[in-house]
Amino acid sequence: MTNAEELSQKDFYEYTVRQIEREQGLINTRLSWMLTFQGFLFASIALVVNKDTEPSVRLVFRNVIPAIGIAVALLALVGVHAAALSSNGIKAKWNQRGGFQQYPPTFGSPTISLLGRVTSYGIPTSVVLAWLLLFFGLVTAT
């Protein structure tokens, strides 16, 4: 069943829809995990920068926590990009087979698809920027 040419039009349509839904679900899961983890990291940094924290501990974690936050956000961004590449491959196969006008569209136009991906790419990018601003703000503040 991996060879798209062996599938009927209806089966290929259903396969395409399932695969695109799967990739969108993976993006959702990756972003949800990232945001949950980032929440814990932001809470941790708030505790660490407290004046009651020992200065040597504060110094270490002030650098480590943002680095972990940046790494996790970048990993999520890689995962989002992997899903986008996979979706592009699925769409190319769909278009190669003719698109089958008798079925509802399995995906939007290229512009709509691009606009839909802005948040998928923008959320991890925004988190990286937040950590960088926080890191450099903390470094210059001490």
N, C-alpha and C positions, 0 to 999 in steps of 0.2 A: 504494500500500500504506500510505500515511499515514492514510487514512480507516479508522478502526477498524470502521466498520459494514460495509465491504466484505470483511472477513476472516471466514473460518469460525471457529467456536468454537475448534477445535483450533489454527488458525493464530494466533488472537488470544491464546490461552493461551501458546503458544510465544513469541510476540512480547513478552508481558508478562513472562514469566520472563527472557528475554534482556535486556530493558531494566532490570529490577531487578538482575540480575547485573552488568550494565554499570555501573550507578550504584554498586553496592557495590565493584566493582573500582576505580572512580575514587576512591572514598574511601580505599581501601587504598593506592593509588598516591600520592595526595596526602599521606597521613600518613607513608608510608615515606620519601618525598622530604624532607618536613619534618624528620623525626627524623634522617635522615642529615646534612642540612645543619646542624641544631642541634648534632649531635655535633662537627662541625668548629668551630662557633662556641664551644662550651664549651671545647674544647681550646685554641682561640686565646686565649680570655680567661685561661685558666690560664697560658699563656706570657706574656701581656702584664702581668699583675699581679705577675710575678716581680720581686723587688727589684733584679735586675741590669738591668732595662729602664730606659731613660732616662725620667725623670719626665714630660717633655713628651709623649713618645710614649704613655706609660702613661695620661696624662690624656685624650688624644684617644680612644684605643681603648677605654678603660674606659667611655666614653659611647657610642661608635659601635657596638661589638659587641653590647651588649644591645639597642640600638635596632633593629639589623638582625634580631636574634633575635626580638624582639617583632613586628616587621613581618612576618617570614616565618610565624610562628605564626598571626598574625591572618589572613594571606592563606590559609593552609591551612584555617582555621576558616570563612572565606567559601566556599571550595571545598566543604567538607563540607556546609555549609548549602545550597549550590546543588544538590548531589546529593540531599539530603533533600527539598528542594522538588520536584525532578524525580520522585523516588520517590513522593511524595504525589500528584502529578498522575497518574502511572501507576496507582496504587492507586485513585484516584477513577474513572478510566476503566474499570478492571476492575470496580469495584462498580457503576458505571453500567450495564454490560452484564449484570449479574446474577450475576457471580462463578463460574458454572458448577460446580456441586457435584460433577460427575462427575470433575473433575480434582483432583489434589493441590493444597493451598493454595500460592499463589505468594508469600505473605508471612504473617507472624504477626499476632496481634491488635494493636490499638493499644498496649496495655501492653507487650507483648513488643517491639514495634518501638521504642517509647520507651526501654526498657531497653537495647536493642541499640545505640541511638545515643548513650548516655551516654559510652561510651569514645571514640566518634568526635568528640564535642564536648569531652570532658574532657581528652584528651591535649593538644591545642593550648592549651586554657585553662590547664592545669597548666604548660606550657612558658612561657606569658606570665607567669604568677605567679612562676615560678622566676627568670626574667630580671629582673622587677621587684624581687624580694627581693635578688637578686645586685647589681643596679644600686644600690639604696639602701643595701645593706650596704657596697659599695665606696665610695660617696660619703661615707658617714659614717665609714668607716675611715680616710680620708685627710684 
